[in-house]
Amino acid sequence: VQLQAFGGGLVQAGDSLRLSCTASRRIFSNYGMGWFRQVPGKEREFVAAISRSGSSIEYADSVKGRFTISRDNDKNVAYLRMNSLKPEDTAVYYCAASRQILSALPEENDERYQYWGQGTQVTVSS
């Protein structure tokens, strides 16, 4: 599975962005998807995750109510809609895929993800 994340950019506080993560493999629906972010000098941080079918979703407390994760299994793409962006959201955002059984819940542990995209920079100015 090859993943490619894009959609980052430089925005002002309060603005919105939508990140997209495309997957190369036809059986995208076999993978739970997650978004993580990392600031230089800090550990990678969980942002959001969605189950294979999209029926279960988890968010980090820091983004609840502002970010929305979704997926389109027909198009092999996952999204992260980010509203009301804050300067502390500035980071490189990575999408990841985790091979899961159908009943698995969204995965917050980055060690459970086998495939990672290259990252897209999100910068929020105050």
MARBA-3410 file (N, C-alpha, C, O; in Angstrom, 1 decimal):
126
0.8,-1.2,0.0,0.0,0.0,0.0,0.9,1.2,0.0,1.7,1.4,0.9 ~ 0.7,2.1,-1.0,1.4,3.4,-1.0,0.4,4.5,-0.7,-0.7,4.5,-1.3 ~ 0.8,5.3,0.2,-0.1,6.4,0.6,0.5,7.8,0.2,1.7,7.9,0.3 ~ -0.3,8.7,-0.1,0.1,10.0,-0.4,-0.8,11.0,0.2,-2.0,11.0,-0.1 ~ -0.3,11.8,1.1,-1.1,12.9,1.7,-0.8,14.2,1.1,0.3,14.5,0.7
-1.8,15.0,0.9,-1.7,16.3,0.4,-2.8,17.2,0.9,-3.8,16.7,1.5 ~ -2.7,18.5,0.6,-3.7,19.4,1.0,-3.3,20.4,2.1,-4.1,21.3,2.5 ~ -2.1,20.2,2.6,-1.6,21.2,3.6,-1.3,22.5,3.0,-1.4,22.8,1.8 ~ -0.9,23.5,3.9,-0.6,24.8,3.5,-0.5,25.7,4.6,-0.5,25.4,5.8 ~ -0.4,27.0,4.3,-0.2,28.1,5.3,-1.6,28.8,5.4,-2.1,29.4,4.4
-2.2,28.8,6.6,-3.4,29.5,6.8,-3.4,30.3,8.0,-2.4,30.2,8.8 ~ -4.4,31.1,8.2,-4.5,31.9,9.4,-5.4,31.2,10.5,-6.2,30.3,10.1 ~ -5.2,31.6,11.7,-6.0,31.0,12.8,-7.5,31.2,12.5,-7.9,32.3,12.1 ~ -8.3,30.1,12.7,-9.7,30.2,12.4,-10.1,29.7,11.0,-11.2,29.4,10.7 ~ -9.1,29.5,10.1,-9.4,29.0,8.8,-9.5,27.5,8.8,-9.4,26.8,9.8
-9.9,27.0,7.6,-10.1,25.5,7.5,-9.2,25.0,6.4,-8.8,25.7,5.5 ~ -8.9,23.7,6.5,-8.2,23.0,5.5,-8.8,21.6,5.4,-9.3,21.0,6.4 ~ -8.6,21.0,4.2,-9.0,19.5,4.1,-7.8,18.8,3.6,-7.3,19.1,2.5 ~ -7.3,17.8,4.3,-6.2,17.0,3.9,-6.8,15.7,3.3,-7.9,15.2,3.7 ~ -6.1,15.2,2.3,-6.5,14.0,1.6,-5.4,13.0,1.6,-4.2,13.4,1.6
-5.8,11.8,1.6,-4.8,10.7,1.6,-5.2,9.6,0.6,-6.2,9.0,0.9 ~ -4.5,9.5,-0.5,-4.9,8.6,-1.5,-4.1,7.3,-1.3,-2.9,7.3,-0.8 ~ -4.7,6.2,-1.6,-4.0,4.9,-1.4,-3.9,4.2,-2.8,-4.8,4.3,-3.6 ~ -2.8,3.5,-3.0,-2.6,2.9,-4.3,-3.3,1.5,-4.5,-3.5,1.1,-5.6 ~ -3.7,0.9,-3.4,-4.2,-0.5,-3.5,-5.7,-0.5,-3.6,-6.4,0.3,-3.1
-6.1,-1.5,-4.4,-7.6,-1.7,-4.7,-8.3,-2.0,-3.4,-9.5,-1.6,-3.3 ~ -7.7,-2.7,-2.5,-8.4,-3.2,-1.3,-8.3,-2.3,-0.1,-8.0,-2.7,1.0 ~ -8.4,-1.0,-0.4,-8.3,0.1,0.6,-9.2,-0.2,1.8,-8.8,0.1,2.9 ~ -10.3,-0.8,1.5,-11.3,-1.1,2.6,-10.9,-2.1,3.6,-11.5,-2.3,4.6 ~ -9.7,-2.8,3.4,-9.2,-3.7,4.4,-8.4,-3.0,5.5,-7.9,-3.7,6.4
-8.2,-1.7,5.3,-7.3,-1.0,6.2,-8.1,0.1,7.0,-8.8,0.9,6.5 ~ -7.8,0.1,8.3,-8.2,1.2,9.1,-7.2,2.4,8.8,-6.1,2.1,8.5 ~ -7.7,3.6,8.8,-6.9,4.7,8.5,-6.8,5.7,9.6,-7.7,5.8,10.5 ~ -5.6,6.3,9.7,-5.4,7.2,10.8,-4.6,8.5,10.3,-3.9,8.4,9.3 ~ -4.8,9.5,11.0,-4.0,10.8,10.8,-3.2,11.0,12.1,-3.7,11.0,13.2
-1.9,11.4,11.9,-1.0,11.7,13.0,-0.3,13.0,12.6,-0.3,13.4,11.4 ~ 0.3,13.7,13.6,1.0,14.9,13.3,2.3,14.9,14.1,2.3,14.3,15.2 ~ 3.2,15.7,13.6,4.5,15.8,14.4,5.1,17.1,14.2,5.2,17.7,13.1 ~ 5.6,17.7,15.3,6.3,18.9,15.3,7.8,18.6,15.6,8.1,17.7,16.4 ~ 8.7,19.3,14.9,10.1,19.0,15.1,10.5,19.0,16.6,10.1,19.9,17.3
11.2,17.9,17.0,11.6,17.8,18.4,10.6,17.2,19.3,10.9,17.0,20.5 ~ 9.4,16.9,18.8,8.4,16.2,19.6,8.0,14.9,19.0,8.3,14.6,17.8 ~ 7.4,14.1,19.8,6.9,12.8,19.4,5.7,12.9,18.4,5.0,13.9,18.5 ~ 5.5,11.9,17.6,4.4,11.9,16.7,3.1,11.8,17.6,3.1,11.0,18.6 ~ 2.1,12.5,17.2,0.9,12.6,18.0,-0.3,12.1,17.2,-0.5,12.4,16.0
-1.2,11.3,17.8,-2.4,10.8,17.2,-3.4,12.0,17.1,-3.5,12.9,17.9 ~ -4.0,12.0,15.9,-5.0,13.0,15.6,-6.4,12.4,15.5,-7.3,12.8,16.2 ~ -6.6,11.5,14.6,-7.9,10.9,14.3,-7.7,9.5,13.6,-6.7,9.3,13.0 ~ -8.7,8.7,13.8,-8.6,7.4,13.1,-10.1,6.9,12.8,-11.0,7.3,13.5 ~ -10.1,6.1,11.7,-11.4,5.7,11.3,-11.3,4.2,10.9,-10.3,3.7,10.4
-12.4,3.5,11.2,-12.4,2.0,11.0,-12.5,1.7,9.5,-12.7,2.6,8.7 ~ -12.4,0.5,9.2,-12.4,0.0,7.8,-13.7,0.5,7.1,-13.6,1.0,6.0 ~ -14.8,0.3,7.7,-16.1,0.7,7.1,-16.4,2.2,7.3,-17.3,2.7,6.6 ~ -15.7,2.8,8.1,-16.1,4.2,8.4,-17.1,4.4,9.5,-17.5,5.5,9.9 ~ -17.5,3.3,10.1,-18.6,3.4,11.1,-18.1,3.8,12.5,-18.9,4.2,13.3
-16.8,3.6,12.7,-16.2,4.0,14.0,-15.1,5.0,13.8,-14.3,4.8,12.9 ~ -15.1,6.0,14.7,-14.1,7.1,14.6,-13.6,7.5,16.0,-14.4,7.4,16.9 ~ -12.4,7.8,16.0,-11.8,8.3,17.3,-11.0,9.6,17.0,-10.4,9.8,15.9 ~ -11.0,10.5,18.0,-10.3,11.8,17.8,-9.5,12.0,19.1,-9.8,11.6,20.2 ~ -8.4,12.7,18.9,-7.6,13.2,20.0,-8.5,14.3,20.7,-9.2,15.0,20.0
-8.3,14.4,22.0,-9.1,15.5,22.7,-8.8,16.9,22.1,-9.7,17.7,22.1 ~ -7.6,17.1,21.7,-7.2,18.4,21.2,-7.9,18.9,19.9,-7.9,20.0,19.6 ~ -8.5,17.9,19.2,-9.1,18.2,17.9,-10.6,17.9,17.9,-11.3,18.3,16.9 ~ -11.1,17.3,18.9,-12.6,17.0,18.9,-13.4,18.3,18.7,-13.2,19.3,19.3 ~ -14.4,18.1,17.9,-15.3,19.2,17.6,-14.8,20.2,16.5,-15.5,21.0,16.0
-13.5,20.0,16.1,-12.9,20.9,15.1,-12.5,20.1,13.8,-12.7,20.6,12.7 ~ -12.1,18.9,14.0,-11.6,18.0,12.9,-12.6,16.9,12.7,-13.3,16.5,13.6 ~ -12.7,16.5,11.4,-13.5,15.4,11.0,-12.8,14.5,10.0,-12.3,14.9,9.0 ~ -12.7,13.2,10.4,-12.1,12.3,9.6,-13.2,11.5,8.8,-14.2,11.3,9.3 ~ -12.9,11.2,7.6,-13.8,10.4,6.8,-13.1,9.6,5.7,-11.9,9.8,5.6
-13.8,8.8,5.0,-13.1,8.0,4.0,-14.1,7.6,2.9,-15.4,7.6,3.1 ~ -13.6,7.4,1.7,-14.4,7.0,0.6,-13.8,5.7,0.1,-12.8,5.8,-0.7 ~ -14.3,4.6,0.4,-13.7,3.3,0.0,-13.8,3.0,-1.5,-13.0,2.3,-2.0 ~ -14.7,3.7,-2.1,-14.8,3.5,-3.6,-13.7,4.2,-4.3,-13.3,3.8,-5.4 ~ -13.2,5.3,-3.7,-12.2,6.1,-4.3,-10.8,5.9,-3.7,-9.8,6.5,-4.1
-10.7,5.0,-2.7,-9.4,4.8,-2.0,-8.8,6.0,-1.5,-7.7,6.3,-1.7 ~ -9.6,6.8,-0.8,-9.1,8.1,-0.2,-9.7,8.3,1.2,-10.8,8.0,1.5 ~ -8.9,8.8,2.1,-9.3,9.3,3.4,-9.1,10.8,3.5,-8.2,11.3,2.8 ~ -9.9,11.4,4.3,-9.9,12.8,4.4,-9.7,13.2,5.9,-10.1,12.5,6.8 ~ -9.2,14.4,6.1,-9.2,15.0,7.4,-9.6,16.5,7.2,-8.8,17.3,6.7
-10.8,16.8,7.6,-11.3,18.2,7.5,-10.9,18.9,8.8,-11.3,18.4,9.9 ~ -10.3,20.0,8.7,-9.8,20.7,9.9,-10.4,22.1,9.9,-10.1,22.9,9.0 ~ -11.3,22.4,10.8,-11.9,23.7,11.0,-11.3,24.4,12.2,-10.7,23.8,13.1 ~ -11.6,25.7,12.3,-11.1,26.5,13.4,-9.7,26.2,13.8,-9.4,25.9,14.9 ~ -8.8,26.2,12.8,-7.4,25.9,13.0,-6.8,26.9,14.0,-7.1,28.1,14.0
-5.9,26.3,14.8,-5.2,27.1,15.8,-3.7,27.0,15.5,-3.2,26.1,14.9 ~ -2.9,28.0,16.0,-1.4,27.9,15.8,-0.8,26.6,16.3,0.1,26.1,15.7 ~ -1.4,26.1,17.4,-0.9,24.8,17.9,-1.2,23.6,17.1,-0.7,22.5,17.4 ~ -2.0,23.8,16.0,-2.2,22.7,15.1,-1.1,22.6,14.0,-1.0,21.7,13.2 ~ -0.2,23.6,14.1,0.9,23.6,13.1,1.8,22.3,13.3,2.3,22.0,14.4
2.0,21.6,12.2,2.7,20.3,12.3,2.8,19.7,10.9,2.2,20.2,9.9 ~ 3.6,18.7,10.7,3.5,17.8,9.5,2.5,16.8,9.8,2.6,16.1,10.9 ~ 1.5,16.6,8.9,0.5,15.7,9.1,0.7,14.4,8.2,1.0,14.6,7.1 ~ 0.6,13.3,8.9,0.8,12.0,8.2,-0.5,11.2,8.2,-1.2,11.1,9.2 ~ -0.7,10.5,7.1,-1.8,9.5,7.1,-1.1,8.2,7.1,0.0,8.0,6.7
-1.9,7.2,7.7,-1.3,5.9,7.8,-2.5,4.9,7.7,-3.6,5.1,7.9 ~ -2.0,3.6,7.3,-3.0,2.5,7.1,-2.6,1.4,8.0,-1.5,1.0,8.1 ~ -3.6,0.8,8.6,-3.4,-0.4,9.5,-4.3,-1.5,9.0,-5.5,-1.4,8.9 ~ -3.6,-2.6,8.7,-4.4,-3.8,8.3,-5.2,-4.3,9.5,-4.7,-4.5,10.6 ~ -6.5,-4.4,9.3,-7.4,-4.8,10.4,-8.5,-5.8,10.0,-8.8,-5.9,8.8
-9.0,-6.5,11.0,-10.2,-7.3,10.8,-11.4,-6.3,10.7,-11.3,-5.2,11.1 ~ -12.5,-6.8,10.1,-13.6,-5.9,9.8,-14.2,-5.3,11.1,-14.6,-4.1,11.1 ~ -14.1,-6.0,12.2,-14.8,-5.5,13.4,-13.8,-4.6,14.3,-14.2,-4.2,15.4 ~ -12.6,-4.4,13.8,-11.7,-3.7,14.6,-12.1,-2.2,14.8,-12.7,-1.6,13.9 ~ -11.7,-1.7,16.0,-12.0,-0.3,16.3,-10.9,0.6,15.7,-9.8,0.1,15.4
-11.1,1.9,15.6,-10.1,2.8,15.1,-8.9,2.7,16.0,-9.0,2.6,17.2 ~ -7.7,2.7,15.4,-6.4,2.5,16.2,-5.7,3.8,16.4,-5.4,4.6,15.5 ~ -5.4,4.1,17.7,-4.7,5.3,18.1,-3.2,5.1,18.2,-2.5,6.0,18.3 ~ -2.8,3.8,18.3,-1.4,3.5,18.5,-0.7,3.5,17.2,-1.0,2.7,16.3 ~ 0.3,4.4,17.0,1.0,4.5,15.7,1.8,3.3,15.4,2.1,3.0,14.2
2.1,2.4,16.4,2.9,1.2,16.1,2.0,0.2,15.4,2.6,-0.8,14.9 ~ 0.7,0.4,15.4,-0.2,-0.6,14.8,-0.4,-0.3,13.3,-1.1,-1.0,12.6 ~ 0.3,0.7,12.8,0.1,1.1,11.4,1.3,0.6,10.6,2.5,0.9,11.0 ~ 1.1,0.0,9.5,2.1,-0.6,8.7,2.6,0.3,7.5,3.7,0.2,7.1 ~ 1.7,1.2,7.1,2.0,2.0,6.0,1.8,3.5,6.3,0.8,3.8,7.0
2.7,4.3,5.8,2.7,5.7,6.1,2.8,6.5,4.8,3.6,6.2,3.9 ~ 2.1,7.7,4.8,2.3,8.6,3.7,3.5,9.5,4.0,4.2,9.4,5.1 ~ 3.9,10.4,3.1,5.1,11.2,3.2,4.9,12.4,4.1,5.9,13.1,4.4 ~ 3.7,12.8,4.4,3.5,13.9,5.3,3.2,15.2,4.4,3.7,15.4,3.3 ~ 2.3,16.0,5.0,2.0,17.3,4.4,2.1,18.4,5.5,1.5,18.2,6.6
2.7,19.5,5.2,2.9,20.5,6.2,1.7,21.4,6.4,1.1,21.9,5.4 ~ 1.2,21.6,7.6,0.2,22.5,7.9,0.7,23.6,8.8,1.3,23.3,9.9 ~ 0.6,24.8,8.4,1.1,25.9,9.2,0.0,26.9,9.5,-0.6,27.4,8.5 ~ -0.3,27.2,10.7,-1.3,28.1,11.1,-0.7,29.3,11.8,-0.1,29.2,12.8 ~ -0.9,30.5,11.2,-0.4,31.7,11.7,-1.4,32.4,12.6,-2.6,32.2,12.4
-0.9,33.1,13.6,-1.8,33.7,14.6,-2.2,35.1,14.1,-3.0,35.8,14.8
END
